[in-house]
């Protein structure tokens, strides 16, 4: 059983199906925000693997003695996502604060993208201006991508890899997020009742000719 960041569902589901067909092993996955999942693991340590959108969550779990081993899988970078064609002509963070533009953010306590957004924008001086103007605050990055797709908001700060999974979305790369990529990382939980089998799946996720290939296909 694996806890997995919600924004990674499409590639992870593809890898899961491939693994189950190849090895006949059932993999159960709980998809939520990285922060929400870490809180669950802290309260009731159970399950076998923790796959976070940002390695800092797995490191925190390791510091608390919840994770035995961690393996990096891929990397993602924060971007501004808009509807294809960018009808609001948003060019950067200041464009989000233009009158009439409705944008969303991820909850910093629940989702990895929310946490990194707050860290970067506090440092750049944008957070206190941007945060109060957000129309929605969502628990997962996927919720934000779907809101843009449904046109209930004009834009959101999400991972580039998540935006790549939606043909209806377009990416705007803000300079504030340059060099702010984060490693997607999986850790084997100390609560695992089958650590050898869990480590096998973790290594399958990272294998060049298996999971790594799928992560690349999904951007």
Beta strands, then each sheet from edge to edge (+ up, - down):
strand 1: 2-5
strand 2: 29-32
strand 3: 49-52
strand 4: 67-76
strand 5: 78-83
strand 6: 103-106
strand 7: 136-138
strand 8: 155-159
strand 9: 169-172
strand 10: 182-189
sheet 1: 2+ 1+ 3+ 10- 4+
sheet 2: 7+ 6+ 8+ 5- 9+
end
